[in-house]
Amino acid sequence: MFFKFVPLLCSFLAFQCGQGTSLSREEMAKLDPGLQQLFASSPPADASYDVSVRADGVKEYGVIIRSSSPQDLRDAGVQVGSAFGDVITARVSVDELRRVVSLSTVRAVEQGNRSEIH
């Protein structure tokens, strides 16, 4: 009898585990389309982003954050690059990006521009 419920239980647990990694509709709406792709089942290649790798091996992405409070970002563990008015630059991991969009003071997050010397 118990074995009949095992597949159902596994499906339920997989669904619940996946819920922690997804963003709400409101959080997703704060991201530009390129950053939304980072949360897709198969994210695009790194060439689409201003991406670098930290010393611990974690990828970080250059972003521009529209927020009224740089301090809220710092309190969330985000290292703010610069802040001018409501425009804030930062380099964030996907986990940090998830925390950024959960903040009520954050209105939008856009991909940073990749600078190249010509």
C-alpha positions as CSV (number, residue, x, y, z in Angstrom):
1,M,0.0,0.0,0.0
2,F,2.8,2.4,0.9
3,F,4.5,1.9,-2.4
4,K,1.5,3.3,-4.3
5,F,2.2,6.7,-2.6
6,V,5.9,6.8,-3.2
7,P,5.7,8.4,-6.8
8,L,3.1,10.9,-5.5
9,L,5.3,11.8,-2.6
10,C,8.4,12.2,-4.8
11,S,6.4,14.5,-7.2
12,F,5.2,16.6,-4.3
13,L,8.6,17.0,-2.8
14,A,10.2,17.9,-6.1
15,F,7.5,20.5,-6.6
16,Q,8.1,22.0,-3.1
17,C,11.9,22.1,-3.6
18,G,11.5,23.9,-6.9
19,Q,9.2,26.5,-5.3
20,G,12.2,27.9,-3.3
21,T,14.2,28.6,-6.5
22,S,11.4,30.4,-8.4
23,L,10.5,34.0,-8.3
24,S,7.0,35.4,-7.7
25,R,5.4,37.2,-10.6
26,E,6.1,40.6,-8.9
27,E,9.7,39.7,-8.4
28,M,10.1,38.6,-12.0
29,A,8.5,41.8,-13.3
30,K,11.3,43.8,-11.7
31,L,13.9,42.1,-13.9
32,D,14.6,43.0,-17.5
33,P,14.0,40.2,-20.0
34,G,17.7,39.2,-20.2
35,L,17.9,38.8,-16.4
36,Q,14.7,36.8,-16.4
37,Q,16.4,34.2,-18.5
38,L,18.8,33.5,-15.6
39,F,15.9,31.9,-13.9
40,A,14.8,29.8,-16.9
41,S,15.4,26.0,-16.9
42,S,18.3,26.5,-19.3
43,P,19.8,29.9,-19.0
44,P,21.5,31.5,-22.1
45,A,25.3,31.4,-22.6
46,D,27.5,33.8,-20.5
47,A,28.3,35.8,-23.7
48,S,24.9,37.4,-23.2
49,Y,25.9,39.0,-19.9
50,D,28.6,41.1,-18.2
51,V,29.7,38.1,-16.1
52,S,32.8,37.3,-14.1
53,V,33.7,34.6,-11.7
54,R,34.5,35.3,-8.0
55,A,37.5,33.7,-6.2
56,D,35.1,31.1,-4.8
57,G,33.9,30.1,-8.2
58,V,30.5,31.8,-8.1
59,K,29.4,33.7,-11.2
60,E,28.5,37.3,-10.7
61,Y,26.6,39.6,-13.1
62,G,26.8,43.3,-13.6
63,V,23.5,45.0,-12.9
64,I,21.9,48.4,-12.6
65,I,19.4,48.5,-9.8
66,R,16.6,51.1,-9.4
67,S,16.1,51.6,-5.7
68,S,15.5,54.3,-3.2
69,S,17.8,52.7,-0.6
70,P,21.3,51.5,-1.3
71,Q,21.5,50.6,2.4
72,D,18.8,48.0,2.0
73,L,20.9,46.3,-0.7
74,R,24.0,46.4,1.6
75,D,21.9,44.9,4.4
76,A,20.8,42.1,2.1
77,G,24.5,41.2,1.5
78,V,24.9,42.9,-1.9
79,Q,28.2,44.8,-2.5
80,V,27.1,48.1,-4.0
81,G,29.5,49.5,-6.7
82,S,28.1,53.0,-6.9
83,A,25.0,54.9,-6.2
84,F,23.7,58.1,-7.7
85,G,20.1,59.0,-6.9
86,D,18.0,55.9,-7.5
87,V,20.6,54.3,-9.9
88,I,22.8,51.7,-8.2
89,T,25.4,49.5,-9.8
90,A,26.4,46.1,-8.4
91,R,27.8,42.7,-9.3
92,V,25.5,40.0,-8.0
93,S,25.2,36.2,-8.0
94,V,21.9,34.6,-9.0
95,D,21.2,34.1,-5.2
96,E,21.9,37.7,-4.5
97,L,19.7,38.8,-7.4
98,R,16.9,36.7,-5.9
99,R,17.3,38.7,-2.6
100,V,17.5,42.0,-4.5
101,V,14.2,41.6,-6.3
102,S,12.5,40.6,-3.0
103,L,13.2,44.0,-1.5
104,S,10.3,46.4,-1.5
105,T,12.5,49.4,-2.1
106,V,13.8,47.9,-5.4
107,R,11.7,48.9,-8.4
108,A,13.7,47.4,-11.3
109,V,17.0,45.6,-12.2
110,E,18.6,45.8,-15.6
111,Q,21.6,44.1,-17.1
112,G,24.8,46.1,-17.0
113,N,26.6,46.9,-20.2
114,R,29.6,44.9,-21.0
115,S,32.5,47.3,-21.7
116,E,35.1,46.3,-24.2
117,I,38.2,48.2,-25.5
118,H,38.1,48.6,-29.3
